Amino acid sequence: MLADPLYPETPMLELYHAEPAANSLKTLIAIKEKGVPFTSHFVNLHKFEQHEPAFVKINPNGQVPALLHDGKVITESTVINEYLDEVFEGPALRPADPYWRARMRVWTKFVDEYFCPALSFIAWHHMIRNITDRLTPEEFEAKIARIPLKEQQDKWRTSARQGYTQEQLDDWSRQVRTSIARMEKQLGETPWLAGAAFSLADASCFAMAAGMPRMSPSLVNAKDTPKLMAWHERMSARPGVRAALEMPNPVRETMEAGRSKMASVLS
Ligand SMILES: N[C@@H](CCC(=O)N[C@@H](CS)C(=O)NCC(=O)O)C(=O)O
């Protein structure tokens, strides 16, 4: 087992991630809440670094995040979070009770299969052109050719060119509203999404909803979603969550450029 020279008692842990948003934010919250020292590798998605051969060797899907622990790779943000909680000392991030642990997993699955994809398609529709418009058609095709997954190639191409249809955007927007309503209902019944304590369910949902009170105030606000707003405040005040949000974000400006357009869909 290779030891990190800075923390000789800690096995070498490296996280490859992008700006603190979506799936990267999800794992950053878990690793910071856990308090495990790690080496951060920023992968600039706006420069297509996730498709470079060196990174594809780490994650054959060409996506962040990816965790490297003692030279072993773990991918999939939700799996990474469970792994971190299982392997490292520190505050428990999963309920001990099997029922609530199952409920936690229902939330993380819901985020991965429903909430995150809906939000992601809307975001890509509005933001990808800020990244791809500076490329010539030849440069763009060369970038696309390196993307390992056909589905991701299609998503980049559609988002960069014609975009998605209004019908598709409306449907994803409905799914985001459904996700918000489901969170609001749960937070009316329990203080955290999987019961009495913070868990990976909160990390997953917050990673998707972090920007919503600011970006989509007509959807997430004190009058319509008071429980969610109070939870958002409690989440934002947690030192681990704050540390995750404060991770460097060199692409903030490009992101902001697409946000107002995105907000108009999510209302
Ligand atoms: N199911 C994967 C999804 C990972 C994912 O979609 N990552 C996005 C960032 S949030 C990404 O790397 N996108 C860049 C690309 O697909 O080219 C997970 O949860 O880790």
The ligand as an SDF file (V2000), in Angstrom:
LIG
                    3D

 20 19  0  0  0  0  0  0  0  0999 V2000
  -22.9630    8.6310  -13.8120 N   0  0  0  0  0  0  0  0  0  0  0  0
  -21.7700    9.4150  -13.7520 C   0  0  0  0  0  0  0  0  0  0  0  0
  -21.9840   10.6640  -14.5840 C   0  0  0  0  0  0  0  0  0  0  0  0
  -20.7510   11.5270  -14.6440 C   0  0  0  0  0  0  0  0  0  0  0  0
  -20.9860   12.7830  -15.4730 C   0  0  0  0  0  0  0  0  0  0  0  0
  -22.0070   12.9270  -16.1710 O   0  0  0  0  0  0  0  0  0  0  0  0
  -20.0320   13.7050  -15.3830 N   0  0  0  0  0  0  0  0  0  0  0  0
  -20.1160   14.9290  -16.1310 C   0  0  0  0  0  0  0  0  0  0  0  0
  -19.8710   16.1300  -15.2090 C   0  0  0  0  0  0  0  0  0  0  0  0
  -21.1790   16.2950  -14.0310 S   0  0  0  0  0  0  0  0  0  0  0  0
  -19.0050   14.9490  -17.1820 C   0  0  0  0  0  0  0  0  0  0  0  0
  -17.9050   14.4940  -16.9540 O   0  0  0  0  0  0  0  0  0  0  0  0
  -19.3350   15.5230  -18.3490 N   0  0  0  0  0  0  0  0  0  0  0  0
  -18.3980   15.7600  -19.4030 C   0  0  0  0  0  0  0  0  0  0  0  0
  -18.6220   14.9060  -20.6010 C   0  0  0  0  0  0  0  0  0  0  0  0
  -19.4910   14.0200  -20.5520 O   0  0  0  0  0  0  0  0  0  0  0  0
  -17.9510   15.1390  -21.5990 O   0  0  0  0  0  0  0  0  0  0  0  0
  -21.4490    9.7760  -12.2930 C   0  0  0  0  0  0  0  0  0  0  0  0
  -22.3840    9.9010  -11.5000 O   0  0  0  0  0  0  0  0  0  0  0  0
  -20.2640    9.9120  -11.9360 O   0  0  0  0  0  0  0  0  0  0  0  0
  1  2  1  0
  2  3  1  0
  2 18  1  0
  3  4  1  0
  4  5  1  0
  5  6  2  0
  5  7  1  0
  7  8  1  0
  8  9  1  0
  8 11  1  0
  9 10  1  0
 11 12  2  0
 11 13  1  0
 13 14  1  0
 14 15  1  0
 15 16  2  0
 15 17  1  0
 18 19  2  0
 18 20  1  0
M  END
$$$$
